[in-house]
């Protein structure tokens, strides 16, 4: 999947989800998003820098966003940097620190 993501011009994420792991995976590969402005994705994606949002889940809005992304110039390294906080090793480190701090405070 990572190879597909890295070769995509954009990843279309038309649904609303609490987290949106698939969209985060695409961004981790440097792939910009065409995403519905709902759920958790607006917290992780920057309009014009890591993708393009659409506000209504209609074919017309999705197609308009696709047209916008085709004329954009997106930096894959920048997109990737915005979601590195979800990297497995960083996650493990944060969980370990949390548990150690919880034990110390008892």
N, C-alpha and C positions, 0 to 999 in steps of 0.2 A: 504494500500500500504506500509506503514512504516514497518509493520510486515514482508511482503514479502522481502522488501529491506534488512532488518536486518538479514534475514536468507539466503540471496543469497551468493554464493561463489564469484560471481562477477556480474556486470551489464554490458551488452554489449550495447555500444552507438556508432553505426556505421555511423551516419549521421553528417553533418556539420550544426551547428546552431549558430545564433548570441550569444545566452546565454546558452541554454541547461539546462533548469530548471529541467527536469527529471533526468539528470545526477547529478545535484547538490543535488536533493532530495535523490538520492541513496547514495551519499557520506555523506550526513547529517545523514544517518542511519548507517554509518560506512562501507558501502559496497564499495569495490574497483571497478574500472572501467576497461573495455576493450574498449578503445575509439579511434575513428578516430582522428588523429592529424590535426584538422581543426577547424575553428570557434573559439569560446571563451574557450573551454575546456582546451587547453594547458595552459591557464593562471591560472587555478584552480587545475589542477591535476599534481602531480609529478611522473614522470616515476619511477617505482620500489617502490615507497613509498605509493602511493594512487591508483596505477593501472598500466596498460600496454597500450602503444599506438601502433597503426598500421598506416602505411603511405599511403597505397592504399586500396580503398574500394573493395577488391576482397575477395572471400570466402577463398582463400589460406592465405591471410594476416590476416584475422580475426581468422582463425583456429590456425595460428602460435602464435598470441597474446593470445588466450585461452590456448594453451599449456604452454606458459610462465607464465601466471597467476596461473596456477594450481601448479607450482613448487615454487611459491612465498609465502612469509609469510607477511601478511599485518595486520597492527595494526588499528583496527576499530576506536579506540579513536583518534588516530592521524589523520585518514582520516576525521573524523567528525570535528575535530578542525580546519581543513583547510577551511571549508565552513561555520563556525559559523557566519562569518561576514554578511551572508545573512539571519540570524535568524530574524523572524518577529519583535521581540521587539527591537533588535539592529537597524533594518531598520527604525522603527517608531521613535526611539530616534534620529537617524541621520537626518531624514527628519525634525523633530521638530527643531533641532539645526540649520539646514540650513535656515529654514523659519525665525526663531528668529534672526539669524545673518543678513539675508537679510532685515528684517524690521528695525533693528538697524542701518544699513548702509544707509538708505534712508534719 
